[in-house]
């Protein structure tokens, strides 16, 4: 069954990060900022549960799966294969990077330094797209839009985990 016009409009609205993808200059950075905010909200919620990392990881994986579906619904509304206005891929890629951070009960300055480091790492990896990340962007459809950002998120998470251990963050 094909999506209705209303479903497609909702998908475009979500895929563009509630419209921030239409802001001028560097929409991916705005999307990454949404990813940091999403991580903050999810982490705060997860800390109130008995298994915070399990909850945070599970919700994040569900959101990653949903993002591929939303982007697939939204793509026909755009004229390119990987439109700059779609920033949901940056949101989930940034979220994936920040999953490497340990959940701390009080959010210390060193925790925020680690969040900033994760933001910068993800943005650099997303912009530079070193091998094999750039290869993931050659996939077609929603997978191609989201996969390179997930690759950048995974590499960013590994680097961030190493940095948090090395520098003693948080």
N, C-alpha and C positions, 0 to 999 in steps of 0.2 A: 504494500500500500504506500503510495507516494505521500510525502508530508504536505499538509495544507499550507496555505499562505501564512496563517497565524503561527503555525509551528516553525516555519522557516524564519519568520521575523524574530521569534523568540531565540532561535538558534543563532541568528546573526547578532542579536543583542548580547547573548552570552559569549559567543566566539570573539566579539570585539571588546570583551571585558567591560560590559555595561556602557559601551560607547567610547571608552578611553582610547581604543585603537584608531579612532578618527582624529585624535588630537594631533596637532602638527609637530613634526620633528621627533624622531625616536619613539614611535609607539611601542616598540618592544620593551623599552625601559619602563614605560608606564605599566605594561603588563607584568614585568618582573616585580615592580613595586606592589602591584596587587597580589602577587604570589607571596611576598614577604608578609603583607597584611593577613592573607589567608592563613599562612603558617602560624602567625602570632595568635590569631583567633582559635585555630584548631589546637595549638599547643596549650593555650590557656584552658580550653575545655578539657583536653585530654588529661591534664594534671589533676582534674577533679575526679578522675575515674581510678579504679583499682589497678588497671593495666594501661598506663598512659601511652607507652610507646606502641603497644599493639593497636590501641584505638587510633592513634595518629597515623600509623603506617597503613592500617586497613582503610581508613577514610581517604587517605591520600591515593591509594591504589584504585579505589572506587572512582575518585574524581578524575584520575588519569584516564581510566576506561571511558567514563562519561564524556571527557573532553574530545576523544576521538570520534565518538558518536555525534556530538554537537557540531564539531568542525565538518564532519561529513554532511550533515544537514545544511550547514551554512554555505559551504563551498559553491554550490550552483548559483548563489546570489552575487558572486564576484567574478571578475573577468580574467583573473590570473590563477595559476595553480597553487601559489603560496602567497596570498595577498598580505601585504604589510599590515592591513587593518585588523587581521585576525591576531589577537594577542593571547588567546586562551592557551596556546602552546607554551608561551613564555611563563604564564601563571603556573602551569603544572610543572614545567621544567625547573623553575625557581623553587617551587615547593619540594621537588625531589632533591635538589641540592641541600636544602635546609634540613631534610630528614636526618642528615649526618650529625646534627647537633644533639648533644645529650639534653634531656629535659631536666631543667633545674627548677627547684621549688621557688626560688626568688630570682628574678631576672636581674642579674648583676651587670655592671658596666662591661665586664669581660664577655658576657653572653652577647651583649649588643655589638661588641667589636667582632665577635664571630659571625653574627648575622650580617653585618656590613661586609665582612670578608667573603661570606657566601654569596652575597648579592654581586659583588665585584667579580668574583670568580665566574659565576654563571654568565654574567653579561659579557665578560671577555671571551669565554668559550663559545657563547652563542654568536658573537660577532666574528671571531676568527675562524671558527669551525675547523679545528685541526682534524687530521685523519684519525679515526674513521668517522667522526661526527658528520663531516660534509657528505659522505657517501649516503648517510641515512636520509638526507634531504632530497635525494634523487628518487625516492620511492614516490609512487603516484597516489593522488587523493589525500584523504585525511591522514593516513599513515605517514605520508611524506611531509605534511605540514607539521605534525606533532613529533615524529621520530627523531629529527635532529635536535630538537630541544630536550627530549628525554635523554638522548645521548649526552648532551652537554650537562644535563642535570646529574646523570650518573657519574660522569668524570668529575664534575664539580663537587659532588658528595664525597667521592674518594679523596680528592685533594683537601676538602674542608675537614674531613675526619682526620687526615694526617696533620693538618695545621692545628686543629684543636688539641690533638695529643702533643704535638711538638711544642706549642706555645702555652699549653696548660689552660686553654679556654674551655669552658667557663670555670 
